[in-house]
Amino acid sequence: MKPNVTNVIIAGLGGQGVIKASDILAEVALRAGLDVKKAEVHGMSQRGGSVSTDVRFGEEVLSPMVPPGEADFLVVLAASEVEVNRPSLKPGGVLLAPDLVPEGALANRRSLNVALLGALSAHLDVPETLFLDAVRASLPERLHAVNEAAFAAGRAAVAAVRARPA
């Protein structure tokens, strides 16, 4: 029997917090008592180049890399990276693109990575408190309030999409 593993790819450009977001997600999975593996792919990522990370978690994870076309969730921080990474998403998988969270909903656009983690959290069966604890543990105290607000904005964006008539 194949173990139940959740596959998440986080993609964007260097400097957007792709790796920080994957670190936070991996910490959430650890706090939830799950096996977690993470892999990073850096292009010309110093500033502005493509960056993607694979985060896999579940009862037992054998490999850190998400198999091609098997991502349950694709979290993309830069609009230019959506189509580049879309083939990674499995049929029926969930794309969380940067336009999901209105720019005006964020006090600081640099917290988009945490906002999209908030959106992702609305799709996962993991307590919200574990996400918030991991965000606080991963960021300096001076950034807690703005990132907690961004996380809430991401969750609210998913709730708004779900509330729209079909």
Number of C-alpha atoms within 10 A of each C-alpha: 3 5 10 11 18 18 24 27 27 27 30 27 24 20 16 21 20 26 23 17 24 24 17 22 27 22 21 25 21 17 15 16 12 18 17 23 21 19 16 18 13 14 13 12 16 12 11 13 13 21 25 24 25 23 26 28 25 18 12 15 18 12 13 17 18 23 13 10 14 17 27 20 22 25 28 27 24 18 13 13 18 19 10 11 19 16 14 20 22 18 11 9 17 16 20 21 18 21 14 17 22 13 12 8 17 20 14 13 14 15 21 30 28 28 30 30 25 27 26 22 21 18 12 10 8 14 12 16 10 18 24 20 15 19 25 18 13 16 13 9 9 9 13 16 12 16 25 20 19 28 28 21 23 29 22 18 22 20 13 11 11 10 9 7 5 5
